[in-house]
Amino acid sequence: MRINYTTQGTCSKLIEVEVENGVVQEVHFIGGCNGNLQGISALVKGMTVEDVISRLEGIRCGGRPTSCPDQLCKALHMLEK
């Protein structure tokens, strides 16, 4: 399943996620801090959706109430619906 998630409150504007059998296959962030987001994408590849959410949900960026990793979790929660 492929998800295109429009972020809110972050420098990145869109997250493209591909999940197969509950495992993250690919993640691409559009906009944001390129090096950091490439790192996050590489680290979560091959992880289960549940593991990604348990590790990254709630992370904040500076004084913002969210972050790119937190927005990734919001995108992954869409799979639960």
C-alpha positions as YAML, in Angstrom:
chain: A
units: angstrom
residues:
- id: 1
  name: MET
  ca: [0.00, 0.00, 0.00]
- id: 2
  name: ARG
  ca: [1.26, 3.45, -0.88]
- id: 3
  name: ILE
  ca: [0.40, 6.51, 1.21]
- id: 4
  name: ASN
  ca: [0.90, 10.14, 0.23]
- id: 5
  name: TYR
  ca: [0.60, 12.21, 3.40]
- id: 6
  name: THR
  ca: [0.55, 16.02, 3.44]
- id: 7
  name: THR
  ca: [2.41, 17.08, 6.57]
- id: 8
  name: GLN
  ca: [1.37, 19.79, 9.01]
- id: 9
  name: GLY
  ca: [3.71, 21.92, 11.09]
- id: 10
  name: THR
  ca: [7.00, 20.74, 9.57]
- id: 11
  name: CYS
  ca: [9.49, 21.90, 6.94]
- id: 12
  name: SER
  ca: [8.74, 18.84, 4.82]
- id: 13
  name: LYS
  ca: [5.54, 19.17, 2.83]
- id: 14
  name: LEU
  ca: [4.75, 15.59, 1.83]
- id: 15
  name: ILE
  ca: [5.69, 12.06, 2.86]
- id: 16
  name: GLU
  ca: [5.41, 9.16, 0.43]
- id: 17
  name: VAL
  ca: [5.34, 5.80, 2.22]
- id: 18
  name: GLU
  ca: [5.12, 2.29, 0.85]
- id: 19
  name: VAL
  ca: [4.14, -0.51, 3.25]
- id: 20
  name: GLU
  ca: [3.79, -4.19, 2.43]
- id: 21
  name: ASN
  ca: [2.51, -6.78, 4.93]
- id: 22
  name: GLY
  ca: [2.97, -4.35, 7.82]
- id: 23
  name: VAL
  ca: [6.63, -3.61, 6.93]
- id: 24
  name: VAL
  ca: [7.90, -0.26, 5.67]
- id: 25
  name: GLN
  ca: [9.41, -0.71, 2.19]
- id: 26
  name: GLU
  ca: [10.17, 2.90, 1.19]
- id: 27
  name: VAL
  ca: [9.85, 6.41, 2.64]
- id: 28
  name: HIS
  ca: [10.45, 9.66, 0.76]
- id: 29
  name: PHE
  ca: [10.12, 13.10, 2.33]
- id: 30
  name: ILE
  ca: [9.49, 16.07, 0.04]
- id: 31
  name: GLY
  ca: [11.13, 19.19, 1.46]
- id: 32
  name: GLY
  ca: [12.72, 19.49, 4.86]
- id: 33
  name: CYS
  ca: [16.27, 18.69, 6.03]
- id: 34
  name: ASN
  ca: [17.43, 16.41, 3.25]
- id: 35
  name: GLY
  ca: [20.27, 14.60, 5.02]
- id: 36
  name: ASN
  ca: [18.35, 13.95, 8.23]
- id: 37
  name: LEU
  ca: [15.27, 12.78, 6.36]
- id: 38
  name: GLN
  ca: [17.31, 10.44, 4.16]
- id: 39
  name: GLY
  ca: [18.72, 8.99, 7.38]
- id: 40
  name: ILE
  ca: [15.28, 8.48, 8.90]
- id: 41
  name: SER
  ca: [14.08, 6.87, 5.68]
- id: 42
  name: ALA
  ca: [17.02, 4.46, 5.64]
- id: 43
  name: LEU
  ca: [16.60, 3.56, 9.31]
- id: 44
  name: VAL
  ca: [12.88, 2.76, 9.14]
- id: 45
  name: LYS
  ca: [13.13, 0.73, 5.93]
- id: 46
  name: GLY
  ca: [12.43, -2.90, 6.84]
- id: 47
  name: MET
  ca: [10.88, -2.02, 10.21]
- id: 48
  name: THR
  ca: [7.32, -2.94, 11.09]
- id: 49
  name: VAL
  ca: [4.81, -0.13, 11.18]
- id: 50
  name: GLU
  ca: [4.28, -0.77, 14.89]
- id: 51
  name: ASP
  ca: [8.01, -0.46, 15.64]
- id: 52
  name: VAL
  ca: [8.30, 2.80, 13.72]
- id: 53
  name: ILE
  ca: [5.34, 4.27, 15.57]
- id: 54
  name: SER
  ca: [6.56, 3.11, 18.98]
- id: 55
  name: ARG
  ca: [10.00, 4.65, 18.44]
- id: 56
  name: LEU
  ca: [9.20, 7.91, 16.64]
- id: 57
  name: GLU
  ca: [5.73, 9.05, 17.66]
- id: 58
  name: GLY
  ca: [5.69, 12.22, 19.75]
- id: 59
  name: ILE
  ca: [9.15, 13.49, 18.78]
- id: 60
  name: ARG
  ca: [9.16, 17.26, 18.60]
- id: 61
  name: CYS
  ca: [11.27, 19.63, 16.51]
- id: 62
  name: GLY
  ca: [12.47, 22.63, 18.51]
- id: 63
  name: GLY
  ca: [9.45, 24.39, 19.96]
- id: 64
  name: ARG
  ca: [7.06, 22.81, 17.48]
- id: 65
  name: PRO
  ca: [4.49, 20.30, 18.73]
- id: 66
  name: THR
  ca: [5.48, 17.82, 15.97]
- id: 67
  name: SER
  ca: [8.40, 16.79, 13.74]
- id: 68
  name: CYS
  ca: [9.00, 14.95, 10.49]
- id: 69
  name: PRO
  ca: [9.35, 11.59, 12.32]
- id: 70
  name: ASP
  ca: [6.11, 12.31, 14.21]
- id: 71
  name: GLN
  ca: [4.37, 13.18, 10.94]
- id: 72
  name: LEU
  ca: [5.59, 9.87, 9.49]
- id: 73
  name: CYS
  ca: [3.80, 8.15, 12.36]
- id: 74
  name: LYS
  ca: [0.61, 10.07, 11.61]
- id: 75
  name: ALA
  ca: [0.87, 8.84, 8.01]
- id: 76
  name: LEU
  ca: [1.36, 5.26, 9.20]
- id: 77
  name: HIS
  ca: [-1.68, 5.53, 11.49]
- id: 78
  name: MET
  ca: [-3.74, 6.00, 8.31]
- id: 79
  name: LEU
  ca: [-3.16, 2.29, 7.66]
- id: 80
  name: GLU
  ca: [-5.14, 1.46, 10.78]
- id: 81
  name: LYS
  ca: [-8.30, 3.06, 9.39]
...
